[in-house]
Amino acid sequence: MAVVDAAVAVEAGPVRGRAGAWWLRNLEIAVPAAVVALVALACFVGPLVLPVPPPIGGSVLESYLPAGSPGHLLGTDPNGNDILSRILHGGRSSLTVAVAVNLLGLAVGGTLGALSGYLGGATDTVIMRVLDVLIAFPSLVLTLAVAQSLGASQTNTVLALAFFSVPAFARISRAATLRLRELPFMAAAQLCGTPGWRVLARHVAPNIAPQLITFAMLGMGIVIVIEGALSFLGLGIPPPAPSWGNMISQGQQSLSATPALVVWPCLALFVTVLAFNLLGETLRARWSGR
Amino acid sequence: MTVPTATPAGTAPSDPRDDRAPGRLATVLASPGTRLVGKRVLLAVPIVVGVSILTFWVLNLIPGNAAQQLLGPEATAEQVRALEQELGLDQPGYVRYLDWLGAAVTGDLGTSLVSRQPVTALLGERLAVTGELVGLAFLVSLGLAVPVALLAAYRPGRMFDRVSMLVSITGLSVANYVLALLLVLLFAVELALFPAIGFVPLSQSVAGNLHSMALPVAAISFPLFCFYTRFLRGDLVDQLQGEDYITTARAKGIGPGQVLLRHAFRNSSFGLITVVGLNLGTLIGGTVIVEQIFALPGIGQLMLQAVNTRDFVVVQACVLVFAVVAVLANLVADLLYAVLDPRIRYGSR
């Protein structure tokens, strides 16, 4: 009974083609998942096995090399650093931040929302009112203030962004828990005398997990975009360490002369976010049985 | 959802449209609609206060103190202390918050630490620029999203639907700063059709103003358009497939276009209003980066400058404006519900 939603989702999944491998029948999941896997592999393993120079410490003598130069596939930036290498290392920090933020948001927000929905009453009111304040808050604005006050660093970016992802996860978790509360197996568990924490852990958590994971996929895209925005404004990953956002910002200064400096990191950002969005949208459509 | 035009049961005593002259005001005041308005307004106040406390608290975390920042690194300890006293920075946080709140209630948001101008004066002109930007973006995105979503939902799964859904998921994946830079690259650098940066005030030239606003508005409204199109199309298709009132309407012999426009769209518009209301809050925060790219003198740019100079009086005021706008937008969405949906207006739900 703990996997009600998963079973429903499997039944509701569109079954096209009779035979063939799983991934052929589920291209709309397989393709974006493959792109995500490829991006992650390129960013985390790529710099270790590919012959790319380090992302910082390039020589000014080698600045603005065009794409296809020997040793620099995509050319170099104004500081003589290899663009491909910076994109791969930048992707590493973007993905790390996005995964950390979503895991934190999912754990904290998911738990708060499930508690709120399961217990109801005063607990529910207090939690939801506090979260209402956070939702009304222009999150980018506070993240800017936090970044400025505590100093721009990867950890501070993660903490500030995770803080603001909590209300969204909590709302989804609460709504899903409220729907579950009406189902007979919940009443059965309670009638058996199962303690509350056990009901939450064994019956609620597995059933709300699909919705939360789906949202986390969309959340990955959102966080990558916001982290890029922060770095763009100089308040995310501090230069000279590369990130897609600060590469775009650096390239903007010579946009008309060397558009490639902007185009490459923009493309990396777009492809990654698109893959996460497609994955999230497809999963959402399947779980909701549309 | 069921039919919004359903006859509400048992509404005679509290019908606000009731035209009996005596006690009409009393009837309106006692109606569920008015009570709903009151409840929402009362709920909005603690949210705004909560946001202002949170901002104050965060800004107090700033280690580099404002007085030191203003005087520069060469200032002596006495000079810093003197300025701290002058600015009231030596008071404990809650005293400063209550002072600020007291003044804010009377419309005084303090004086900028850097430019020494009243904050309300700084905000005024900048709010107009951001307001124009956001207003135009809403007009453009909703104006395009509604017809596109209607056309897509008219024949789900057909070519137009598929293309519009593909465009919209792509558009949702483009960050607004990425789009802004690509627009600059294409329309300002390559084609030289629009200015890359700069702002022409509306008072100077209407055409020039719109010309300078075109790229920023496009950068903000395209992702919004994609979002609204997806949302409205999804909701319309859900309504058309599963709802009894659609079957009824079809059985009466109403044409598919009329069913879509007069029945499904009327119901879907409620969801759209909520989403637009929720969006406005995030949107006004999202203009920060677009204003920065296009050098528009809006409130986002003001806030970014204030964050960088640690002018926390101005940051506090900007955050307050953002929060009030977000809360007001939600409030207006809730109230529009009450105006449009008889079930809520008559308190039957």
HADDOCK unambig.tbl for C-alpha pairs under 7 A between the chains (distance, minus, plus):
assign (segid A and resid 132 and name CA) (segid B and resid 47 and name CA) 6.92 0.50 0.50
assign (segid A and resid 133 and name CA) (segid B and resid 47 and name CA) 5.05 0.50 0.50
assign (segid A and resid 133 and name CA) (segid B and resid 50 and name CA) 6.03 0.50 0.50
assign (segid A and resid 133 and name CA) (segid B and resid 51 and name CA) 5.91 0.50 0.50
assign (segid A and resid 136 and name CA) (segid B and resid 281 and name CA) 6.88 0.50 0.50
assign (segid A and resid 136 and name CA) (segid B and resid 323 and name CA) 5.73 0.50 0.50
assign (segid A and resid 136 and name CA) (segid B and resid 326 and name CA) 5.82 0.50 0.50
assign (segid A and resid 136 and name CA) (segid B and resid 327 and name CA) 6.19 0.50 0.50
assign (segid A and resid 137 and name CA) (segid B and resid 51 and name CA) 6.28 0.50 0.50
assign (segid A and resid 137 and name CA) (segid B and resid 323 and name CA) 5.65 0.50 0.50
assign (segid A and resid 138 and name CA) (segid B and resid 281 and name CA) 6.71 0.50 0.50
assign (segid A and resid 138 and name CA) (segid B and resid 282 and name CA) 6.12 0.50 0.50
assign (segid A and resid 138 and name CA) (segid B and resid 285 and name CA) 5.50 0.50 0.50
assign (segid A and resid 138 and name CA) (segid B and resid 322 and name CA) 6.41 0.50 0.50
assign (segid A and resid 138 and name CA) (segid B and resid 323 and name CA) 6.61 0.50 0.50
assign (segid A and resid 140 and name CA) (segid B and resid 285 and name CA) 6.42 0.50 0.50
assign (segid A and resid 141 and name CA) (segid B and resid 285 and name CA) 6.55 0.50 0.50
assign (segid A and resid 145 and name CA) (segid B and resid 307 and name CA) 6.21 0.50 0.50
assign (segid A and resid 146 and name CA) (segid B and resid 58 and name CA) 6.96 0.50 0.50
assign (segid A and resid 148 and name CA) (segid B and resid 307 and name CA) 6.91 0.50 0.50
assign (segid A and resid 149 and name CA) (segid B and resid 61 and name CA) 6.76 0.50 0.50
assign (segid A and resid 149 and name CA) (segid B and resid 62 and name CA) 4.39 0.50 0.50
assign (segid A and resid 149 and name CA) (segid B and resid 63 and name CA) 6.42 0.50 0.50
assign (segid A and resid 150 and name CA) (segid B and resid 62 and name CA) 6.78 0.50 0.50
assign (segid A and resid 225 and name CA) (segid B and resid 175 and name CA) 5.91 0.50 0.50
assign (segid A and resid 256 and name CA) (segid B and resid 189 and name CA) 5.98 0.50 0.50
assign (segid A and resid 266 and name CA) (segid B and resid 178 and name CA) 5.99 0.50 0.50
assign (segid A and resid 270 and name CA) (segid B and resid 173 and name CA) 6.04 0.50 0.50
assign (segid A and resid 270 and name CA) (segid B and resid 174 and name CA) 5.73 0.50 0.50
assign (segid A and resid 273 and name CA) (segid B and resid 173 and name CA) 5.46 0.50 0.50
assign (segid A and resid 274 and name CA) (segid B and resid 170 and name CA) 6.50 0.50 0.50
assign (segid A and resid 274 and name CA) (segid B and resid 173 and name CA) 4.93 0.50 0.50
assign (segid A and resid 277 and name CA) (segid B and resid 173 and name CA) 6.91 0.50 0.50
